[in-house]
Amino acid sequence: MTPQEASARAREICTRAPIVPVLVVKDAAHARPLAEALVAGGLPALEVTLRTPAALEVIAEMAKVPGGIVGAGTLVTPQDVKNAKAAGAMFGVSPGATDVLLDACEAEDLPLLAGAATASEAMRLFERGYDVLKFFPAEASGGVPALKAIGAPLPQISFCPTGGVSPGNAQSYLDLPNVLCAGGSWVAPSDLVVKGDWAGIEALARDAAKLTA
């Protein structure tokens, strides 16, 4: 997969809904009902972070949910990429980008939403052929004003800001012309997941899906 093909697929995924849930799931038994609730609420693209021992099993279970597009977040090494692809991930997300990681994703045909926090990082990825990136950590890197400033000289690049995005600031990010969607964890709070309150999570997803990019 070329960088251009990867970005085209990433753009398609990012425009399915205004919010991509960022999920840290500790129990694989929660995977399928959680994904079903989020998809039913209008958020089909799901980022499962590789931060728990259950993450790969969670990806495998969520990949079975009709209408879902399951991705693997926190990709850092080539082995992460191989494991995620084998588990059924349809896209990848990384906090940053290295040549080794980019090579691995291209070799595995896994579309990558590579992280960038500065103009130089974004330009380097654009030079390689990536024009859809993750802006991370969004709030810690200057938030909406920073991403707006980066967008002025780099209108060719689109972003999915993640990190500190909340119901209170999500629309401000989505209003930027260089933002396709935003990543957020508030649509699947751990207390509701643990309780199995799938109706509550579906309601949060429906509210998030009403945001406009």
Order of alpha helices (4+ residues) and beta strands (2+ residues): alpha-beta-alpha-beta-alpha-beta-alpha-beta-alpha-beta-beta-alpha-beta-alpha-beta-alpha-beta-alpha-alpha
